[in-house]
């Protein structure tokens, strides 16, 4: 294998690993503290929830029911 082909193969492999890492970084989720007794109450607050650090990293939200029967806001990127 020529030196140019080895360098090109190495660059492609590195690019694939870098892309994989970026994809995994965007899959983050965080559960916001506090629970709601109803889905409706959770959905009213959901669009307005902010967190202290990294708030701009999370552009989506949804409400999920926990094992305790309460509803929680989850933020995802």
PADOTI-891026 format. One record per residue: residue number from 1; residue in three letters; x, y, z of N, C-alpha, C, O in turn. Coordinates in pm, whole numbers, plus 32768, in hexadecimal, padded with zeros to 4 digits. Each point is the difference from the previous one (the first is absolute). Layout:
residues N
NUM | ala | X | Y | Z | X | Y | Z | X | Y | Z | X | Y | Z
...
END
This chain:
residues 77
1 | unk | 8056 | 7F8B | 8000 | 7FAA | 8075 | 8000 | 805A | 807B | 8000 | 8061 | 8009 | 804C
2 | unk | 7F7E | 8057 | 7F5D | 8053 | 8078 | 7FF9 | 7FE7 | 8059 | 8079 | 7F9B | 7FF3 | 8045
3 | unk | 80C1 | 8067 | 7FD2 | 7FF7 | 805D | 8072 | 7F84 | 8058 | 7FF4 | 7FBD | 801A | 8064
4 | unk | 8023 | 8014 | 7F24 | 7F8A | 8056 | 7FEC | 7F7F | 7FB4 | 8022 | 7FA6 | 8037 | 803E
5 | unk | 8053 | 7F4A | 7F99 | 7F89 | 7FAF | 801C | 7FF2 | 7FE7 | 8096 | 7F91 | 8001 | 8035
6 | unk | 80E0 | 7FE9 | 800F | 7FFC | 7FE9 | 8091 | 7FD0 | 807E | 8048 | 7FB0 | 7FF8 | 805E
7 | unk | 8081 | 807B | 7F78 | 7FD6 | 807E | 803E | 7F6C | 8018 | 7FE7 | 7FB7 | 8028 | 805B
8 | unk | 801B | 7FBF | 7F2A | 7F72 | 8011 | 7FDF | 7FA9 | 7FA1 | 8051 | 7F98 | 8028 | 8033
9 | unk | 8093 | 7F5B | 7FDA | 7FB3 | 7F9E | 804E | 7FFB | 8029 | 8093 | 7F97 | 7FF4 | 8040
10 | unk | 80D9 | 803D | 7FF4 | 8003 | 802E | 808B | 7FA5 | 8078 | 8015 | 7FBA | 8008 | 8066
11 | unk | 8045 | 8054 | 7F3B | 7FA9 | 8076 | 800A | 7F6D | 7FD8 | 7FFC | 7FAF | 8035 | 804C
12 | unk | 802E | 7F6D | 7F5E | 7F75 | 7FD1 | 7FFA | 7FD7 | 7FBB | 8081 | 7F91 | 8015 | 8032
13 | unk | 80C7 | 7F9A | 8004 | 7FE1 | 7FBB | 807E | 7FEE | 8066 | 8071 | 7FA3 | 7FF4 | 804F
14 | unk | 80B6 | 806E | 7FB7 | 7FF5 | 8067 | 8067 | 7F7E | 804E | 7FEF | 7FBC | 801D | 8063
15 | unk | 8021 | 8006 | 7F23 | 7F84 | 8048 | 7FE5 | 7F86 | 7FB1 | 802B | 7FA1 | 8038 | 8036
16 | unk | 8061 | 7F45 | 7FB2 | 7F91 | 7FAB | 802B | 7FF2 | 7FFB | 8096 | 7F91 | 8005 | 8034
17 | unk | 80DD | 7FF3 | 8013 | 7FFC | 7FFF | 8091 | 7FD2 | 8087 | 8036 | 7FB2 | 8005 | 805F
18 | unk | 807D | 8066 | 7F63 | 7FD8 | 8086 | 802C | 7F69 | 8013 | 7FED | 7FBD | 8035 | 8058
19 | unk | 800F | 7FA0 | 7F37 | 7F70 | 800C | 7FE5 | 7FB0 | 7FAD | 8063 | 7F98 | 802E | 8031
20 | unk | 8095 | 7F5B | 7FEE | 7FBC | 7FAB | 8061 | 7FFA | 8045 | 8087 | 7F98 | 7FFF | 8041
21 | unk | 80D5 | 803D | 7FE9 | 8005 | 8047 | 8081 | 7FA0 | 8076 | 8003 | 7FC1 | 8018 | 8066
22 | unk | 8034 | 8030 | 7F2D | 7FA5 | 8072 | 7FFA | 7F71 | 7FD0 | 8009 | 7FAE | 803D | 8045
23 | unk | 8032 | 7F57 | 7F76 | 7F78 | 7FCA | 8005 | 7FD9 | 7FD6 | 808C | 7F8E | 8013 | 802A
24 | unk | 80CF | 7FB3 | 801E | 7FE1 | 7FD5 | 8087 | 7FF0 | 8078 | 805E | 7FB0 | 7FFB | 805E
25 | unk | 8099 | 806F | 7F89 | 7FF7 | 8076 | 8056 | 7F77 | 8042 | 7FF5 | 7FD1 | 803D | 8060
26 | unk | 7FEF | 7FB8 | 7F2C | 7F7F | 8040 | 7FEC | 7F8C | 7FAD | 8037 | 7F8D | 802C | 7FF9
27 | unk | 808E | 7F60 | 803B | 7F96 | 7FAA | 8033 | 7FE6 | 8016 | 8095 | 7FBC | 7FB0 | 803F
28 | unk | 807A | 80BB | 7FF8 | 7FF3 | 801B | 808F | 7F71 | 8020 | 8028 | 7FB4 | 803F | 7FB6
29 | unk | 8029 | 7F95 | 80C1 | 7F7F | 801F | 803D | 8018 | 8022 | 8092 | 8060 | 7FD3 | 803D
30 | unk | 7F46 | 807F | 7FF9 | 8009 | 801F | 808D | 7F72 | 800D | 8037 | 7FA8 | 803D | 7FC3
31 | unk | 8043 | 7F87 | 80B2 | 7F7F | 800B | 8044 | 8007 | 807A | 805B | 805D | 800E | 8050
32 | unk | 7F40 | 8049 | 7FA4 | 7FFA | 8079 | 8050 | 7FC7 | 7FDE | 8088 | 7FA4 | 7FAE | 800B
33 | unk | 8090 | 8090 | 805F | 7FCF | 7FE7 | 8087 | 7F70 | 802E | 800D | 7FD6 | 8061 | 7FC1
34 | unk | 7FE0 | 7F59 | 8092 | 7F75 | 8024 | 801A | 7FA3 | 7FA9 | 7FAE | 801E | 7FDE | 7F8E
35 | unk | 7F72 | 8000 | 80AD | 7FA0 | 7FAB | 7FBD | 7F76 | 8042 | 7FFF | 7FE5 | 805B | 804E
36 | unk | 7FC6 | 7F76 | 7F5A | 7F79 | 8035 | 7FF0 | 7F9B | 7F90 | 8014 | 8019 | 7F8D | 7FDA
37 | unk | 7F78 | 8094 | 8062 | 7F9C | 7F99 | 801B | 7FAF | 7FDB | 7F84 | 7FC3 | 7F95 | 7FFB
38 | unk | 803C | 80C3 | 7FA1 | 7FB5 | 7FE2 | 7F85 | 8057 | 801D | 7F85 | 805E | 8050 | 8005
39 | unk | 7F82 | 7F6E | 7F8E | 8043 | 8017 | 7F81 | 7FE8 | 808F | 7FD1 | 805B | 8042 | 7FCE
40 | unk | 7F2B | 7FEE | 8043 | 7FDF | 8089 | 7FD5 | 8058 | 8067 | 8046 | 8031 | 805C | 7FBE
41 | unk | 7FE4 | 7F97 | 80C3 | 8054 | 805E | 804B | 8090 | 7FFB | 7FCE | 8041 | 8068 | 7FF4
42 | unk | 7FF0 | 7F22 | 7FEF | 8088 | 7FF0 | 7FCC | 800C | 8043 | 7F78 | 8064 | 8044 | 7FE4
43 | unk | 7F38 | 7FAB | 7FC6 | 8005 | 8039 | 7F7B | 7FF4 | 8098 | 8001 | 8032 | 8042 | 7FA4
44 | unk | 7F8E | 7FF6 | 80BF | 7FF7 | 8091 | 800B | 808A | 803A | 801E | 8027 | 8065 | 7FC5
45 | unk | 8023 | 7F5D | 8095 | 8085 | 8032 | 8027 | 806F | 7FD6 | 7FA0 | 8065 | 8046 | 7FF5
46 | unk | 7F8A | 7F4C | 7FC7 | 806A | 7FC7 | 7FAC | 8046 | 8063 | 7FA4 | 807B | 8003 | 8000
47 | unk | 7F3E | 804C | 7FB2 | 8043 | 805C | 7FA4 | 804F | 8070 | 8045 | 8055 | 803F | 7FC2
48 | unk | 7F8F | 7FD9 | 80BD | 803F | 806E | 8049 | 806F | 7FD5 | 805F | 803D | 8054 | 8042
49 | unk | 7FDE | 7F2B | 7FC5 | 8064 | 7FCD | 805E | 808B | 8027 | 7FD1 | 8020 | 7FF3 | 7F8A
50 | unk | 8031 | 803B | 80D3 | 808D | 8020 | 7FE5 | 8054 | 7FBF | 806D | 7FD4 | 7FF1 | 8072
51 | unk | 80A6 | 7FEA | 7F69 | 805D | 7FCA | 8063 | 8075 | 8060 | 800F | 801C | 8050 | 7FA6
52 | unk | 8028 | 7FA8 | 80CB | 8069 | 8060 | 8022 | 8079 | 7FF7 | 7FA5 | 8039 | 8067 | 7FDB
53 | unk | 7FF1 | 7F22 | 7FFE | 8078 | 7FF0 | 7FAE | 7FDE | 7FB7 | 7F80 | 7FC1 | 7F96 | 8002
54 | unk | 8069 | 80A1 | 7F8E | 7FF0 | 7FBB | 7F80 | 7F73 | 8006 | 7FC8 | 7FDD | 7FAD | 7FAC
55 | unk | 7FD3 | 80B2 | 8080 | 7F75 | 8006 | 7FD3 | 7FF6 | 8009 | 7F68 | 7FA6 | 7FC4 | 7FC4
56 | unk | 80B4 | 8085 | 7FFE | 7FFC | 8012 | 7F6E | 801B | 7F7E | 7FB4 | 7FE2 | 7FF7 | 7F89
57 | unk | 8054 | 7FA3 | 80BA | 801D | 7F81 | 7FC0 | 7F85 | 7FA8 | 7FED | 8004 | 7F9B | 7FB9
58 | unk | 7F8F | 808B | 8086 | 7F88 | 7FAC | 7FFE | 7F8E | 804D | 7FBD | 7FC9 | 805E | 803A
59 | unk | 8014 | 7F79 | 7F4D | 7F99 | 8046 | 7FB4 | 7F79 | 7FBC | 8000 | 7F9F | 8037 | 7FCB
60 | unk | 8058 | 7F53 | 806E | 7F82 | 7FB4 | 7FFF | 7FDB | 7FD8 | 808E | 8058 | 7FF0 | 8055
61 | unk | 7F29 | 7FFF | 7FC4 | 7FD1 | 7FD4 | 8082 | 7F8C | 7F9F | 7FEC | 7FBD | 8001 | 7F99
62 | unk | 802D | 7FAB | 80CA | 7F87 | 7FAD | 8004 | 7FE4 | 7FD8 | 808F | 8058 | 8005 | 8056
63 | unk | 7F2E | 7FD3 | 7FC3 | 7FD5 | 7FD5 | 8085 | 7FF7 | 7F68 | 8003 | 7FC7 | 7FC2 | 7FA6
64 | unk | 8073 | 8004 | 80C1 | 7FFD | 7F6D | 8010 | 7FD3 | 7FE0 | 808D | 8025 | 8042 | 8061
65 | unk | 7F8A | 7F57 | 7FA8 | 7FD0 | 7FD6 | 8084 | 8067 | 7FA6 | 8042 | 8033 | 7FA2 | 7FC3
66 | unk | 7FEB | 807D | 80BA | 805F | 7FB1 | 804D | 7FBC | 7F8C | 8045 | 7F85 | 7FF6 | 8001
67 | unk | 80CA | 7FB4 | 803A | 7FCC | 7F8C | 8047 | 7FAE | 8024 | 807A | 7FB4 | 7FAE | 8034
68 | unk | 805B | 80CE | 7FFB | 7FB4 | 802E | 8074 | 7F79 | 803D | 7FDA | 7FB7 | 802E | 8057
69 | unk | 8028 | 7FD1 | 7F26 | 7F80 | 8036 | 7FD1 | 8004 | 8094 | 7FDF | 7FA0 | 8034 | 7FC6
70 | unk | 80CC | 8011 | 805D | 800C | 808E | 7FDF | 8037 | 8011 | 7F73 | 803D | 7FA4 | 7FC8
71 | unk | 7FAD | 80D2 | 7FFF | 8030 | 8021 | 7F7B | 807B | 8059 | 800C | 8002 | 805C | 8052
72 | unk | 8064 | 7F8B | 7F5B | 807D | 8049 | 8005 | 8022 | 8038 | 7F76 | 7FE5 | 7FC1 | 7F99
73 | unk | 8057 | 80B8 | 8066 | 802F | 803C | 7F84 | 808C | 7FCB | 7FE2 | 8057 | 8000 | 8057
74 | unk | 7FBC | 7FD3 | 7F2F | 8082 | 7FD3 | 7FCF | 802B | 805C | 7F8F | 7FB0 | 801F | 7FA8
75 | unk | 80CC | 800D | 805A | 8037 | 8052 | 7F96 | 8061 | 7FAB | 7FAF | 8048 | 7FAC | 8037
76 | unk | 7FB8 | 806A | 7F46 | 805E | 7FB8 | 7FAA | 8035 | 805F | 7F96 | 7FC6 | 806A | 7FE5
77 | unk | 80A9 | 7F6E | 7FDF | 803D | 8056 | 7F9B | 7FD0 | 7FDB | 7F77 | 8029 | 803D | 7F9D
END
